[in-house]
Amino acid sequence: MSKTTLTLNARLDRGDFALDVRLALPGHGITALFGPSGSGKTTCLRVLAGLERQATGAVVVDGQTWQDSARGVFLPTHQRALGYVFQEASLFDHLTVEGNLRFGFDRTPAAQRRHDWRHGLELLGIGHLLQRRPHELSGGERQRVAIARALATSPQLLLMDEPLAALDTARKAEILPWLEQLHEALDVPVVYVTHSLDEVARLADHVVLLEEGRVLADGPLAQMLTRSNLPLARGDSAVSVLQGHCSGYSPADQLAVYDIDGGQLLLPQSRQGVPQPGTRPRLHIQARDVSLSLVMPAQTSVLNVLPAVVDSLTDNAPAQVVVSLRLGADGQGATLLSRISSLSARRLALAPGQLVYAQIKGVAMVR
């Protein structure tokens, strides 16, 4: 599969709303469409699915043209090899879980079947639910079944429209680990719509930021989260995502060593047990959990203190500043965000190019 195999060029006018996007997206992993309500996220999914007949432009998936208005090409939805997962699971109440999965599988032409209908059972942990009916399932279980039904059709593209929006906090916590696991195993691109920055940070590889029907910016997750000129890097939820590599473990301290681009982090043993050397989790660091010092702290309880170079400073009202840092004494490492008060920034006389020490008070390890 080539690096970029999903193209969406679309225009759609609805009087009070106009969509105008041109996107070339990775042909693997999860692309998150992120933005406020009314920005065009779901409309993009509907264009990809062939549900917006009036949209002009082109949709090309893995080299196959699904739509090209200039050439008069338009494949109807049932001829597009896609799976679609909605906010509500929309399962057939009169069928068991197995019946729902077989329904999607049986409607797929034999020549297009790349997987058996059981493909999603282990990936989503629903093998024990096969004889239950939808009303006997929790919200998280129903949504997992809906995803497995979409996978049973052997899609070339999986569309997910805020699949966790209808779930409460407990059910979201139940299904997110399964989505993370699914991400690692899927061999098809996923376009994922969400309002949640946490979901973006945990699941996405590529992010498209939409605003009023236009693409404000798009790019790899880590870059998008730390661009100080974008809304993602502002507010209480601003987060940096770093790729970790487990290089050691201290049984006495129950601390693991994770190499990152520009340094190392010490992290406590996770609930999953002793980490295996070579594992590569995502490490989430909230900007509010990073404080700065001009000198290396000599006596502190903070385990992770890394040298970094100030890259930029951006005002972030009220009376706060987002400091973009490049890790390492040479400033050649990964980007890390720190959110501090404007008063602290003035007292430290922070400026681009300045060497500082980032005190990291908390790191969340996912995937």
C-alpha positions as CSV (number, residue, x, y, z in Angstrom):
1,M,0.0,0.0,0.0
2,S,1.4,3.4,-0.9
3,K,1.9,6.1,1.6
4,T,-1.0,8.1,0.4
5,T,-3.9,6.2,-1.0
6,L,-7.0,8.1,0.2
7,T,-7.9,11.3,-1.7
8,L,-10.9,13.5,-0.9
9,N,-11.5,16.6,-3.0
10,A,-15.0,17.9,-2.4
11,R,-17.3,20.9,-2.7
12,L,-20.8,21.0,-1.4
13,D,-23.0,24.1,-1.1
14,R,-26.0,24.1,1.2
15,G,-26.9,27.8,1.4
16,D,-25.9,28.4,5.0
17,F,-22.9,26.0,4.8
18,A,-20.3,25.3,2.2
19,L,-17.8,22.4,2.3
20,D,-14.6,22.9,0.3
21,V,-11.8,20.4,1.2
22,R,-8.8,19.0,-0.6
23,L,-7.1,16.2,1.3
24,A,-4.5,13.5,0.5
25,L,-4.5,11.2,3.5
26,P,-2.4,8.2,4.6
27,G,-3.5,4.8,3.4
28,H,-3.0,3.3,6.8
29,G,-3.7,4.1,10.4
30,I,-6.3,6.4,11.8
31,T,-7.0,9.9,10.5
32,A,-9.0,12.0,12.9
33,L,-11.3,14.8,11.7
34,F,-11.4,17.3,14.5
35,G,-13.2,20.6,14.9
36,P,-16.2,22.4,16.4
37,S,-19.8,21.4,15.6
38,G,-20.8,22.5,12.1
39,S,-17.2,22.5,10.8
40,G,-17.9,19.7,8.2
41,K,-16.6,16.6,9.9
42,T,-19.6,14.3,9.3
43,T,-20.2,15.8,5.9
44,C,-16.7,14.7,4.9
45,L,-17.6,11.1,5.9
46,R,-20.9,11.3,4.0
47,V,-19.1,12.4,0.9
48,L,-16.6,9.5,1.2
49,A,-19.6,7.1,1.7
50,G,-21.4,8.4,-1.4
51,L,-24.3,9.8,0.7
52,E,-24.0,13.4,-0.7
53,R,-25.0,13.0,-4.3
54,Q,-24.7,16.8,-4.9
55,A,-21.1,17.0,-3.8
56,T,-18.6,17.6,-6.6
57,G,-15.0,16.6,-6.7
58,A,-13.2,13.3,-6.4
59,V,-12.9,10.3,-4.0
60,V,-10.1,7.9,-4.7
61,V,-9.4,4.9,-2.3
62,D,-6.4,2.7,-2.8
63,G,-6.1,3.7,-6.5
64,Q,-9.8,3.1,-7.2
65,T,-12.0,6.0,-8.2
66,W,-15.2,6.0,-6.3
67,Q,-16.2,9.5,-7.5
68,D,-15.0,12.0,-10.1
69,S,-17.5,14.6,-11.1
70,A,-15.3,15.9,-13.9
71,R,-15.5,12.4,-15.5
72,G,-19.0,11.6,-14.6
73,V,-18.0,8.8,-12.2
74,F,-20.1,8.2,-9.1
75,L,-20.3,4.8,-7.3
76,P,-23.4,4.5,-5.1
77,T,-22.8,3.7,-1.5
78,H,-23.5,-0.1,-1.8
79,Q,-20.8,-0.3,-4.4
80,R,-18.2,1.4,-2.3
81,A,-16.1,-1.1,-0.2
82,L,-16.5,0.7,3.1
83,G,-17.7,0.1,6.7
84,Y,-19.6,2.9,8.5
85,V,-19.9,3.0,12.3
86,F,-22.3,5.6,13.7
87,Q,-22.8,7.2,17.1
88,E,-25.5,4.7,17.8
89,A,-24.7,1.1,17.2
90,S,-27.9,0.6,15.0
91,L,-27.8,-3.2,15.4
92,F,-30.7,-5.4,14.3
93,D,-32.6,-6.1,17.5
94,H,-34.2,-9.3,16.1
95,L,-30.7,-10.9,15.4
96,T,-28.1,-12.2,17.7
97,V,-24.6,-10.8,17.7
98,E,-23.6,-13.6,15.4
99,G,-26.6,-12.8,13.1
100,N,-25.6,-9.2,12.9
101,L,-22.0,-10.1,11.9
102,R,-23.2,-12.6,9.4
103,F,-25.6,-10.1,7.9
104,G,-22.7,-7.8,6.9
105,F,-20.6,-10.7,5.7
106,D,-23.4,-12.3,3.6
107,R,-24.1,-9.0,1.8
108,T,-20.4,-8.8,0.7
109,P,-19.7,-10.3,-2.8
110,A,-17.6,-13.5,-2.4
111,A,-14.9,-12.0,-4.6
112,Q,-14.4,-9.1,-2.3
113,R,-14.2,-11.0,1.0
114,R,-10.8,-10.7,2.4
115,H,-11.8,-12.0,5.9
116,D,-14.2,-14.4,7.5
117,W,-17.1,-12.9,9.4
118,R,-15.3,-13.8,12.6
119,H,-12.4,-11.4,11.8
120,G,-13.4,-8.9,14.5
121,L,-14.2,-11.3,17.3
122,E,-10.8,-11.5,18.9
123,L,-9.7,-8.0,17.9
124,L,-12.7,-6.6,19.8
125,G,-13.1,-9.2,22.5
126,I,-16.7,-10.1,21.7
127,G,-16.4,-13.9,21.1
128,H,-18.4,-14.7,24.2
129,L,-21.3,-12.5,23.1
130,L,-22.3,-14.3,19.9
131,Q,-25.6,-15.6,21.1
132,R,-26.8,-12.5,22.9
133,R,-29.2,-10.0,21.4
134,P,-28.5,-6.2,21.3
135,H,-30.8,-5.5,24.3
136,E,-28.6,-7.8,26.4
137,L,-25.4,-5.8,25.7
138,S,-23.9,-2.8,27.4
139,G,-23.4,0.4,25.3
140,G,-19.7,-0.4,24.9
141,E,-20.4,-3.9,23.9
142,R,-23.0,-2.8,21.3
143,Q,-20.5,-0.4,19.8
144,R,-17.8,-3.1,19.6
145,V,-20.3,-5.4,17.8
146,A,-21.1,-2.6,15.4
147,I,-17.4,-2.1,14.6
148,A,-17.0,-5.9,14.1
149,R,-20.0,-5.9,11.8
150,A,-18.4,-3.2,9.7
151,L,-15.2,-5.2,9.5
152,A,-17.1,-8.3,8.4
153,T,-17.8,-6.6,5.1
154,S,-14.0,-6.6,4.3
155,P,-13.9,-2.8,3.8
156,Q,-11.2,-0.9,2.0
157,L,-12.0,2.1,4.2
158,L,-13.6,2.3,7.7
159,L,-15.6,5.4,8.6
160,M,-16.3,6.1,12.3
161,D,-18.6,9.0,13.2
162,E,-18.1,9.9,16.9
163,P,-18.5,6.2,17.9
164,L,-18.1,7.1,21.6
165,A,-20.3,10.2,21.7
166,A,-23.4,8.3,23.0
167,L,-21.5,6.5,25.7
168,D,-21.0,7.6,29.3
169,T,-17.6,7.9,30.9
170,A,-17.4,4.4,32.2
171,R,-18.4,2.9,28.8
172,K,-15.9,5.1,27.0
173,A,-13.2,3.8,29.3
174,E,-14.3,0.3,28.5
175,I,-14.1,0.6,24.7
176,L,-11.1,2.8,24.2
177,P,-8.5,0.1,25.0
178,W,-10.2,-2.1,22.3
179,L,-10.0,0.7,19.8
180,E,-6.3,1.1,20.6
181,Q,-5.8,-2.6,20.1
182,L,-7.8,-2.5,16.9
183,H,-5.7,0.3,15.5
184,E,-2.6,-1.9,15.7
185,A,-4.2,-4.8,13.8
186,L,-6.2,-3.1,11.1
187,D,-4.9,-3.2,7.5
188,V,-7.3,-0.5,6.2
189,P,-7.3,3.2,6.7
190,V,-9.8,4.6,9.2
191,V,-11.3,8.1,9.1
192,Y,-12.5,9.0,12.6
193,V,-14.7,11.9,13.6
194,T,-14.6,13.2,17.1
195,H,-15.0,16.2,19.4
196,S,-12.7,14.7,22.0
197,L,-9.0,15.8,22.0
198,D,-8.3,12.9,24.3
199,E,-9.6,10.4,21.7
200,V,-7.5,12.2,19.1
201,A,-4.3,11.9,21.2
202,R,-5.0,8.3,22.0
203,L,-6.0,6.9,18.7
204,A,-5.0,9.1,15.8
205,D,-1.9,9.0,13.6
206,H,-2.9,11.9,11.4
207,V,-5.2,14.9,12.2
208,V,-7.3,17.1,10.0
209,L,-8.5,20.3,11.7
210,L,-11.6,21.6,10.1
211,E,-13.3,25.0,10.6
212,E,-16.4,26.3,8.8
213,G,-16.1,23.7,6.0
214,R,-12.4,24.3,5.3
215,V,-9.2,22.6,6.2
216,L,-7.4,24.8,8.8
217,A,-4.4,22.4,8.9
218,D,-3.6,18.7,8.7
219,G,-0.6,16.6,9.4
220,P,0.9,13.9,11.7
221,L,-0.5,13.8,15.2
222,A,2.5,14.9,17.2
223,Q,3.1,17.9,15.0
224,M,-0.5,19.0,15.0
225,L,-0.8,18.8,18.8
226,T,2.2,21.0,19.4
227,R,1.8,23.7,16.8
228,S,1.3,26.7,19.0
229,N,-0.6,28.6,16.3
230,L,-3.4,26.0,16.3
231,P,-6.3,25.7,18.8
232,L,-5.1,22.1,19.7
233,A,-2.2,23.6,21.6
234,R,-4.2,25.9,23.8
235,G,-6.4,25.5,26.8
236,D,-6.5,23.0,29.7
237,S,-6.4,20.0,27.3
238,A,-3.2,20.8,25.5
239,V,-1.0,17.7,25.3
240,S,2.2,16.5,23.8
241,V,2.4,12.9,22.5
242,L,5.9,11.3,22.4
243,Q,6.9,7.9,21.1
244,G,8.5,5.9,23.8
245,H,10.8,2.9,23.6
246,C,11.3,0.8,26.7
247,S,15.0,0.2,27.3
248,G,15.1,-1.0,30.8
249,Y,13.3,-1.8,34.1
250,S,14.4,-1.5,37.8
251,P,12.6,-4.2,39.9
252,A,13.7,-2.5,43.1
253,D,12.1,0.8,42.2
254,Q,9.4,-0.6,39.9
255,L,10.4,2.0,37.4
256,A,10.8,1.5,33.6
257,V,13.1,3.6,31.4
258,Y,11.7,4.9,28.2
259,D,13.9,6.5,25.5
260,I,12.3,9.4,23.7
261,D,13.7,11.7,21.1
262,G,15.8,14.0,23.2
263,G,16.0,12.2,26.5
264,Q,14.7,9.5,28.8
265,L,11.7,9.2,31.1
266,L,11.3,7.1,34.2
267,L,7.7,5.7,34.6
268,P,6.1,3.6,37.3
269,Q,5.0,0.0,36.4
270,S,1.6,0.1,34.7
271,R,-1.5,-1.9,35.5
272,Q,-0.5,-4.2,32.6
273,G,2.5,-5.4,34.6
274,V,6.2,-5.3,34.0
275,P,6.9,-3.7,30.6
276,Q,8.8,-5.7,28.1
277,P,12.0,-4.2,26.6
278,G,11.4,-2.9,23.1
279,T,7.7,-2.0,23.7
280,R,6.8,1.3,22.1
281,P,3.9,3.0,23.9
282,R,2.6,6.5,23.3
283,L,3.5,8.9,26.1
284,H,1.0,11.7,26.8
285,I,2.3,14.8,28.7
286,Q,-0.2,17.5,29.6
287,A,1.2,21.0,29.0
288,R,-0.1,22.0,32.5
289,D,2.1,19.3,34.0
290,V,5.4,20.8,32.7
291,S,7.1,23.5,34.7
292,L,10.3,25.2,33.7
293,S,13.5,26.1,35.5
294,L,16.6,28.1,34.3
295,V,18.9,25.8,36.3
296,M,18.9,22.0,36.8
297,P,16.9,21.4,40.1
298,A,19.2,19.8,42.7
299,Q,16.6,18.7,45.2
300,T,13.2,17.8,43.8
301,S,10.7,14.9,44.0
302,V,10.1,15.2,40.3
303,L,11.7,12.2,38.6
304,N,11.7,13.5,35.1
305,V,13.7,16.7,34.4
306,L,14.9,17.2,30.9
307,P,17.0,19.9,29.2
308,A,15.2,21.7,26.4
309,V,15.5,24.7,24.2
310,V,12.7,27.3,24.0
311,D,11.3,27.3,20.5
312,S,8.4,29.8,20.8
313,L,6.1,31.5,23.3
314,T,2.4,32.1,22.6
315,D,0.0,34.1,24.7
316,N,-2.8,31.9,26.0
317,A,-5.4,34.0,28.0
318,P,-6.2,34.4,30.7
319,A,-2.6,35.4,31.8
320,Q,-1.0,32.2,30.6
321,V,1.7,31.4,28.0
322,V,2.2,28.2,26.0
323,V,5.9,27.5,25.7
324,S,7.0,25.3,22.8
325,L,10.2,23.4,23.7
326,R,12.6,21.2,21.7
327,L,14.0,18.5,24.0
328,G,17.7,18.0,24.4
329,A,20.5,20.5,25.3
330,D,20.9,21.0,21.6
331,G,17.2,21.5,20.9
332,Q,17.1,18.8,18.3
333,G,14.7,16.4,20.0
334,A,10.9,16.1,20.1
335,T,8.6,19.0,20.7
336,L,7.1,19.4,24.2
337,L,4.6,22.0,25.4
338,S,4.6,23.7,28.7
339,R,1.8,26.0,29.9
340,I,2.8,28.5,32.6
341,S,1.6,31.8,33.9
342,S,2.6,35.0,32.0
343,L,4.1,36.2,35.3
344,S,6.4,33.2,35.4
345,A,7.5,33.7,31.8
346,R,8.4,37.3,32.5
347,R,10.3,36.4,35.7
348,L,12.3,33.8,33.8
349,A,12.7,36.2,30.9
350,L,12.0,33.3,28.5
351,A,13.0,33.8,24.9
352,P,13.5,31.6,21.8
353,G,16.8,29.8,21.8
354,Q,17.1,29.8,25.6
355,L,18.2,26.6,27.5
356,V,15.7,25.6,30.2
357,Y,14.9,22.5,32.2
358,A,11.5,20.9,31.8
359,Q,10.1,19.4,35.0
360,I,7.5,16.8,34.0
361,K,5.2,16.0,36.8
362,G,3.0,13.5,35.1
363,V,3.1,11.1,32.1
364,A,0.3,8.9,30.8
365,M,1.2,5.8,28.9
366,V,-1.2,4.4,26.3
367,R,-1.1,1.9,23.5
